[in-house]
């Protein structure tokens, strides 16, 4: 999906979720920040998405949530 449309916010969000499931915290945060910067913005979903549990206590995630 990234090869087809690396700028699509939904693709980036799904990549973040995949990284989150794998426990790849920096990669997850990078993809999530890109997704949000490209227009993905469902804050309530982010707060409760179990795919992102690995980053819920990370300062970058908390800052992203606060900025939304």
Residue pairs with C-beta under 8 A, 6 or more apart in sequence:
1 8
1 11
1 14
1 15
2 11
2 15
4 11
5 11
6 12
7 38
8 38
9 35
9 36
9 38
9 39
9 40
10 35
10 40
12 31
12 32
12 34
12 35
12 38
12 40
13 31
13 32
13 35
13 40
15 31
15 35
16 28
16 29
16 31
16 32
16 35
16 51
16 52
17 28
17 49
17 51
17 52
18 51
19 25
19 27
19 28
19 31
20 28
20 51
20 52
20 53
20 54
20 55
21 51
21 54
23 54
25 54
25 55
25 58
28 52
28 54
28 55
29 55
29 58
29 60
29 61
29 64
32 46
32 52
32 55
32 61
32 64
33 60
33 64
36 64
36 68
41 68
43 65
43 68
46 52
46 64
46 65
46 68
47 65
52 61
55 61
